[in-house]
Amino acid sequence: MESDLVERLHGVYRDLHAHPELSFQEQRTAGIAAAWLRECGYDVIEQIGTTGVAGVLRNGDGPTVLLRADMDALPVPEATGLDYASRTDGVMHACGHDMHVTCLLGAAATLAATRGDWSGTVTVVCQPAEETAQGAAAMVADGLFDRIPRPDVVLGQHVAPIPAGVIGLRSGPAFAATDSLRVTLYGSGGHGSRPETTVDPVVMAAATVLRLQGIVSREVSGNDMAVVTVGALTAGTKYNIIPDEAELLLSVRTYDPAVRTKVLAAIERVVRAEAQASGAATQPRIEAVESAPAVVNDVAAVDRTRAALAGVVGAERVIDPGPVTGSEDVGVLADAAGAPLVFWLLGGADPSAFAGAADPAAMARIVAELPSNHSPRYAPVEQPTISVGVAALAAAARHWLGA
């Protein structure tokens, strides 16, 4: 990769990191991406699904490859201490989407500059609102594949706290499905000194939280995977007031659709049973807020792409990371296009932190100690993460395009 491109990409990355934007608010980021793609010769379409951007580069006959990156940040106050830390209070690129955009733009430039080496069509998609699992669906609903050619494969990557220079690639279920639920429990409030006159939703909520923990441990087979997390419990305003209601925010992760159905049904059963046990006169409300299917990598497409990624980092550095319990909505794009998906992990941790890690177990212990995605201290190292990320996307795309 040319040194001037590397230098520009470092500037882009630091700028994006310093100016994070929440889901469906990525106007500035989208503008940067659109301007870059136009400069590289792509036909650009903006404001797809609110803030989404697509670029199309046609280069003769051949397959169509879609490269995707997500753009949104998180409501997390940054604590990295970086010189280019977020300038927006309470908002941070804590999941590395700034790195995703940077690498995608670098790959778009690389492919545009090497058109003599391939033929076909490259489509580049900068997607909003991955963090709410709504952005891919919004772009599809807004006619994404009526505006750009349908791809023969969808390619993408997600930065992770594994060593920079390592790529994690897994066939089949790779990232978990996600379901976010809002549960409202209705009690009957009153004075804290007279609890006998109330139906206390705080106690109801506490009992519900504890009971929910039994779903995975007692109702899901040890051969299956599920996660049920209560990320927030909100109730009351003052120490001597029993409130009328309490709210729980739940995150559910699964791979198998049958397990997903079972877990969601169990959550509803537990919530309603605890409300009844507490004597609630009003049934609880259970709302599905966000949802995305599991990311399932096409086995044949993974096998085909592996050689290209190995050509970038070496075969020994393309590892199977195991199933990831985090979630992604990139699969929505592949499903809507009817195309195989290949989505991999891009190492972003300082390789020196892994010195002496002689086996996968030792590496896993180090990874567990590092700040991870969504942490206020998460910050991928710029190099070699950017160079590898650009090269991986470009090489994978060329591998699918015509010679």
C-alpha positions in Angstrom: 0.0 0.0 0.0 1.3 3.4 -1.0 2.8 5.4 1.9 0.7 8.5 1.0 -2.5 6.4 1.2 -1.4 5.0 4.6 -0.8 8.5 5.9 -4.2 9.8 4.6 -6.0 6.8 6.2 -4.4 7.5 9.6 -5.7 11.0 9.3 -9.2 9.7 8.4 -9.2 7.3 11.3 -8.2 9.8 13.9 -10.7 12.3 12.5 -13.5 9.7 12.6 -12.5 8.7 16.1 -12.6 12.2 17.4 -16.0 12.9 15.9 -18.2 9.9 16.7 -21.9 9.9 15.8 -24.7 7.8 17.2 -27.0 5.5 15.2 -28.8 7.2 12.3 -27.0 10.4 13.1 -23.9 9.7 11.0 -24.2 12.7 8.7 -20.5 13.8 9.0 -19.1 10.3 8.7 -21.3 9.6 5.7 -20.2 12.9 4.0 -16.5 11.9 4.5 -17.2 8.5 3.0 -19.2 9.8 0.0 -16.5 12.4 -0.8 -13.7 9.8 -0.6 -15.6 7.4 -2.9 -16.3 10.1 -5.5 -12.7 11.1 -5.5 -11.8 7.4 -6.3 -14.2 7.3 -9.2 -17.2 5.5 -7.7 -20.8 6.4 -8.5 -22.1 7.4 -5.1 -25.6 7.2 -3.7 -26.3 8.9 -0.3 -29.0 8.9 2.3 -30.0 5.3 1.9 -31.9 4.2 5.0 -31.4 7.7 6.5 -27.6 8.1 6.4 -26.3 5.1 4.5 -23.9 5.5 1.6 -23.2 3.2 -1.4 -20.5 3.5 -4.0 -20.4 1.5 -7.2 -17.3 1.0 -9.4 -17.9 -0.8 -12.6 -14.9 -2.3 -14.4 -16.0 -4.5 -17.2 -17.7 -7.9 -17.1 -17.4 -10.1 -14.1 -18.8 -10.8 -10.7 -20.1 -8.2 -8.3 -18.6 -8.0 -4.8 -20.1 -6.0 -1.9 -17.8 -4.6 0.8 -19.5 -3.3 3.9 -18.6 -1.3 7.0 -20.7 0.2 9.7 -20.4 3.8 10.8 -22.1 4.4 14.2 -20.6 5.0 17.6 -21.9 4.3 21.1 -23.2 6.3 24.1 -20.0 5.7 26.0 -17.8 8.3 27.6 -14.2 7.8 26.3 -11.5 6.9 28.8 -8.6 6.0 26.4 -6.5 9.1 27.0 -5.7 9.2 23.3 -4.6 12.5 21.7 -7.5 12.0 19.2 -10.1 11.0 21.8 -13.7 11.8 21.2 -14.7 15.5 21.3 -18.3 14.6 21.8 -19.3 14.2 25.4 -20.7 10.8 26.3 -20.2 9.4 22.8 -17.3 7.2 21.6 -16.2 4.8 18.9 -16.0 2.1 21.5 -16.7 -0.7 19.0 -14.2 0.2 16.3 -16.6 1.3 13.5 -14.2 4.1 12.8 -11.6 1.5 12.0 -14.1 -0.4 9.8 -14.9 2.7 7.7 -11.2 3.6 7.4 -10.2 0.2 6.2 -13.2 0.1 3.8 -12.2 3.5 2.3 -8.6 2.3 1.9 -9.7 -0.9 0.2 -12.0 1.1 -2.1 -9.1 3.3 -3.1 -6.8 0.4 -3.6 -9.2 -1.4 -5.9 -9.9 1.7 -7.9 -6.1 2.2 -8.4 -5.6 -1.4 -9.5 -8.4 -1.8 -12.0 -6.0 -3.4 -14.5 -5.8 -6.4 -12.1 -9.5 -7.3 -12.0 -12.8 -7.1 -13.8 -16.4 -6.9 -12.5 -18.1 -4.5 -10.2 -17.2 -3.4 -6.7 -19.9 -2.0 -4.4 -19.0 -0.3 -1.2 -21.7 0.1 1.5 -21.2 2.3 4.6 -24.1 1.4 6.8 -25.7 3.3 9.7 -27.1 2.0 13.0 -25.4 -1.4 13.4 -25.4 -0.8 17.2 -29.2 -0.8 17.2 -29.5 -3.7 14.7 -31.6 -1.5 12.5 -29.3 0.0 9.9 -29.0 -2.9 7.4 -32.7 -3.4 7.5 -33.3 0.3 6.9 -31.0 0.3 3.8 -32.7 -2.8 2.4 -36.2 -1.3 3.0 -35.1 1.9 1.3 -34.3 0.0 -1.9 -30.6 -0.6 -1.6 -30.6 -3.5 -4.0 -32.8 -1.6 -6.4 -30.1 1.1 -6.6 -26.9 -1.0 -6.7 -26.2 -4.3 -8.4 -27.0 -7.4 -6.5 -23.7 -8.9 -5.3 -22.4 -12.4 -5.8 -20.8 -12.3 -2.3 -20.9 -10.0 0.7 -17.6 -9.4 2.5 -16.8 -7.5 5.7 -14.8 -7.5 8.9 -15.0 -6.5 12.6 -12.0 -5.3 14.6 -11.5 -7.3 17.8 -9.0 -7.5 20.7 -6.9 -10.2 19.1 -3.4 -9.5 17.9 -3.1 -7.0 15.0 -1.9 -9.1 12.1 -4.2 -12.0 12.9 -7.6 -12.7 11.2 -10.3 -14.7 12.8 -12.4 -16.6 10.2 -15.1 -19.2 11.0 -17.5 -21.2 8.8 -21.1 -21.5 9.7 -22.6 -19.6 12.7 -20.0 -17.0 13.5 -21.8 -14.2 15.4 -24.9 -14.7 17.6 -28.4 -13.5 16.8 -29.5 -10.6 19.0 -32.8 -9.7 20.6 -33.2 -6.6 22.8 -36.3 -6.5 25.0 -37.9 -3.8 27.2 -40.0 -5.3 30.0 -42.3 -3.0 32.0 -43.6 -4.4 35.3 -46.6 -2.7 36.8 -47.2 -2.6 40.5 -49.1 -0.2 42.8 -47.1 2.4 44.5 -47.3 4.0 47.9 -45.3 5.1 51.0 -42.2 3.2 51.8 -43.3 2.9 55.4 -46.4 1.0 54.4 -45.4 -1.6 51.9 -48.4 -3.8 52.8 -50.6 -1.3 50.9 -48.6 -1.6 47.7 -47.6 -4.1 45.1 -43.9 -3.4 45.0 -42.5 -3.5 41.4 -38.9 -3.2 42.7 -39.2 -6.5 44.5 -41.1 -7.9 41.5 -38.2 -6.8 39.2 -35.5 -8.2 41.6 -37.3 -11.6 41.6 -37.6 -11.5 37.9 -33.9 -10.7 37.3 -32.9 -13.7 39.5 -35.4 -16.0 37.9 -34.3 -15.1 34.4 -30.8 -16.4 35.3 -32.2 -19.9 35.4 -33.3 -20.0 31.8 -29.8 -20.6 30.3 -28.5 -22.7 33.2 -31.6 -24.9 33.5 -33.6 -24.8 30.3 -30.9 -24.6 27.5 -28.9 -27.7 26.7 -25.2 -27.7 27.5 -24.7 -28.4 23.8 -26.4 -25.2 22.8 -25.5 -21.5 23.4 -27.6 -18.7 24.8 -27.0 -15.6 26.8 -29.7 -13.7 28.8 -28.4 -10.4 30.2 -30.4 -7.8 32.2 -28.5 -4.6 31.2 -30.6 -2.2 33.1 -33.2 -2.1 35.9 -34.9 1.2 36.5 -37.4 2.0 39.2 -38.4 4.7 41.6 -37.3 8.3 42.3 -36.9 8.5 46.1 -35.8 6.2 49.0 -39.2 6.3 50.8 -41.5 6.0 47.8 -42.6 2.6 46.3 -43.1 3.3 42.6 -45.9 2.2 40.3 -43.6 0.4 37.8 -40.1 -0.9 37.0 -38.4 -1.4 33.7 -35.9 -4.1 32.7 -33.8 -4.0 29.5 -32.7 -7.4 28.3 -30.2 -8.6 25.8 -30.5 -12.1 24.4 -27.9 -13.9 22.2 -28.4 -17.2 20.5 -27.2 -19.1 17.4 -29.9 -21.7 16.8 -33.4 -20.4 15.8 -35.0 -23.1 17.8 -33.1 -22.1 20.9 -33.9 -18.5 20.3 -37.6 -19.3 20.2 -37.4 -21.3 23.4 -35.5 -18.6 25.3 -37.8 -15.8 24.2 -40.8 -17.9 25.3 -39.2 -18.7 28.6 -38.5 -15.0 29.3 -42.2 -14.2 28.7 -43.3 -17.0 30.9 -41.0 -16.0 33.8 -41.9 -12.3 33.5 -45.7 -13.0 33.6 -45.4 -15.6 36.3 -43.4 -13.3 38.6 -46.0 -10.5 38.1 -48.7 -12.9 39.0 -46.8 -14.2 42.0 -46.4 -10.6 43.2 -50.2 -9.9 42.9 -49.9 -7.4 40.1 -53.3 -6.3 38.8 -51.8 -5.3 35.4 -50.0 -7.6 33.1 -46.4 -6.7 32.3 -45.5 -5.3 28.9 -42.8 -7.1 26.9 -41.5 -5.2 23.8 -39.1 -6.3 21.2 -36.9 -3.3 20.6 -34.0 -4.6 18.4 -33.3 -7.8 16.6 -30.9 -9.2 14.1 -30.3 -12.8 12.9 -27.2 -14.8 13.6 -24.3 -14.1 11.2 -23.8 -17.4 9.3 -20.8 -17.6 7.1 -21.2 -19.6 3.9 -19.0 -22.6 4.2 -17.9 -22.7 0.5 -17.4 -19.0 0.4 -15.3 -19.1 3.5 -13.1 -21.8 2.0 -12.7 -19.8 -1.2 -11.9 -16.6 0.7 -9.4 -18.1 3.2 -6.6 -18.3 0.6 -6.9 -14.6 -0.1 -6.7 -13.7 3.6 -3.8 -16.1 4.1 -2.0 -14.3 1.4 -2.2 -11.1 3.4 -1.2 -12.4 6.9 0.1 -15.9 6.3 -1.9 -19.1 6.7 -0.9 -19.6 10.3 -2.4 -16.2 11.2 -5.8 -17.0 9.9 -7.4 -18.7 12.9 -10.8 -20.0 13.9 -11.9 -17.8 16.8 -14.8 -20.0 17.8 -18.4 -18.7 17.8 -18.6 -15.0 18.9 -21.5 -14.2 21.3 -21.5 -10.6 20.0 -23.9 -9.8 17.2 -23.9 -8.0 13.9 -26.6 -7.1 11.3 -24.4 -7.6 8.2 -26.2 -10.9 7.6 -29.4 -8.9 6.7 -27.6 -7.5 3.7 -26.5 -10.9 2.5 -29.9 -12.5 3.1 -31.7 -9.6 1.2 -29.2 -10.0 -1.7 -29.4 -13.7 -1.8 -25.6 -13.8 -1.6 -23.1 -15.8 0.5 -21.6 -14.0 3.4 -17.9 -14.0 4.6 -17.4 -11.9 7.7 -14.2 -12.1 9.7 -12.5 -10.7 12.8 -9.7 -8.2 12.2 -7.0 -8.2 14.9 -6.6 -4.8 16.5 -4.7 -5.4 19.7 -1.0 -4.5 20.2 0.9 -7.6 19.1 3.5 -7.0 21.8 0.9 -7.8 24.5 0.9 -11.4 23.2 4.6 -12.0 23.4 5.2 -15.4 24.9 1.6 -16.7 24.2 2.6 -20.1 23.0 -0.9 -21.6 22.5 -4.5 -20.6 21.9 -5.3 -20.9 25.6 -2.6 -18.4 26.5 -3.8 -16.0 23.8 -7.4 -16.3 25.1 -6.3 -15.4 28.7 -4.5 -12.3 27.4 -7.6 -11.3 25.3 -9.8 -11.6 28.4 -7.6 -9.1 30.2 -7.6 -6.4 27.4 -10.2 -3.7 27.0 -12.8 -5.1 24.7 -15.3 -3.7 22.3 -17.8 -1.4 24.1 -15.3 -0.6 26.8 -14.6 3.1 27.4 -10.9 2.1 27.2 -11.1 0.2 23.9 -8.7 1.5 21.3 -7.3 -0.6 18.4 -3.7 0.1 17.5 -3.5 2.0 14.3 -0.8 -0.2 12.8 -0.7 -2.8 11.5 -4.5 -2.8 12.0 -5.2 -0.3 9.2 -2.8 -1.8 6.7 -4.0 -5.4 7.3 -7.6 -4.4 7.3 -7.3 -2.6 3.9 -5.2 -5.4 2.4 -7.6 -8.1 3.7 -10.7 -6.4 2.1 -9.0 -5.7 -1.1 -7.5 -9.2 -1.5 -10.7 -10.9 -0.6 -12.6 -8.7 -3.2 -10.0 -9.4 -5.9 -10.2 -13.2 -5.2 -13.9 -13.0 -6.1 -13.6 -10.6 -9.0 -12.6 -11.6 -12.6 -9.0 -11.5 -13.6 
